[in-house]
Amino acid sequence: MKRPPLLLCLLCLFGSPATADTSPPGHALASAHPAATKAGLEVLNDGGNAFDAAIAVSAVLGVVEPYGSGLGGGGFFLLHDSARNYTTMLDARERAPLAAHRDLYLDADGNVDRDRALNGPLAAGIPGIAAAWGHLAKHYGQLPLTRTLEPAIRHARDGVPLNPKLERAMTARAEAFLRYPASSIFAPDSPALSSGKRVVQTDLASTLNLLAEQGAQAFYRGSLAETLVAEVRDNGGIWSRQDLEQYRVVEREPITIQWRDAEIVTVAPPSATGVMLAQIFHMLGDDWLDGSDRDDRTHRLIEALRRAYLERARHLGDPDYVDVPLQRLTSMEYARKLMEDFDPERATRSNSLYAAEPEVGHTTHFSILDRDGNWVSATLSINGLFGSGFVVPGTGVLLNNEMDDFSAKPGAPNLYGLVGSEANAIAPGKRMLSSMAPTAVYHANTLALLGTPGGSRITTMVMQGILQFLQGAGAESLVTSPRLHHQALPDKVFTEPDMVVDRERLEAKGHIFEVTEPWGNMQVVVWNTHEVRLDAASDPRGIGSAKVEALYASD
Ligand code: GLY
């Protein structure tokens, strides 16, 4: 089929209903950084599809948002191949090194050593991003890695201009960068920075170039892999050559939730969020949206969140290592049991000795829809801000600190204040439990692609985004609306300053409120097949950008 010429249009596009068919009237992309959005659109306009664009966008994000994701990390890609009508979850989550064991981060007194769990190469799981690029390029894409990685190589070589977000992140992790000479490229007082006001990542450019030329497997075998292992071990880590050689991405069946007249397609374990969303929606019940009393609905919502987060802690872990009875945990009958002690007048208590104030994560998300109806919703991470803070010398690869997503000791809270049990204990080769939740929702002839960073708050942000979409909100509303969060422990309702709730009434039921700084960085694409309309929006809490490009026939 002859492709129509391109006509650019910003953020919103209306096509003629007469041209409505099963293909979108253009393509749309939202990501956490304008350079990544631009790179993705260029790839789409260069004959690439959504999967090629996903490689380009994720590679650029790893360079321009080095605090959030990258080659040294992992993530989940939810993919839809429209020609095959096939949707899958590409699991590129990090794995524990084979030498890891359940007490890896316990000190002599049996307490979790938070420094070892968060800083330096001992905190790093085996990265999955390079393997994901290889898999996407081989099985889904149309362009070679030399094309899709080119923008990331260019940005790494030429340098990333400073912005307030990057500067704040660098300052926050300055202490960790002091420990490792190769990490000084991110130190706030690095000479390179003070002269040019750009973060130049020359070694990373060479590494990306190697992957473009030799294929993504060059990350896992050969001289680069040998350097990664040697440097990790020299600096206190436990990686081996086998760890890299054995790493594989996994295609998993997504979790599909039917709620009212919507179909929600989202992540399966080792992310917890899909199971939790199924539980939350079933606990709310089909008539929740019809309730007329906003505070009664909020009370039920908080109680559903509390129970879902306690379920996460009890049951969820890597499905390749622990039995996760998905059918049972996501069933309506199970949700009814969870709500048996629900009291419409009183808050339940989460009751635990352990509680920590949750931090917001430093992950990234993008959503892409191409003109053929292929789409990608992807959430990628190196866990904490700038991951482990350890840049592998000679490679430019900044390693994750995703090992902290394991439960280092049953009941002890991690970076996000999340507690866990045996199901998420550390074991050799196991994937750590995640909250990341790239999601797609089909409702009333409309598809929404959404997701966000935010650690443990990802689940509640995605859930609120879905609820808003089902009430008719567009892309812009989804990313701007104020947010609420409750994760069982600590037993508090966190709200953004603009969130409207009748605090007094809910406090009278026993809820404890805390207003905090805004959180999240949601990236949304919406395709209305009925109106032949595309929308995209990027969260104003971040610095990202969203674009819709219209394609019209020339005659
Ligand atoms: N590292 C954050 C998460 O995977 O949930």
Residues whose N, C-alpha, C, O or C-beta is under 5 A from the ligand:
A	BS01	LIG	G361 S381 N383 D405 L433 S434 S435 M436 G455
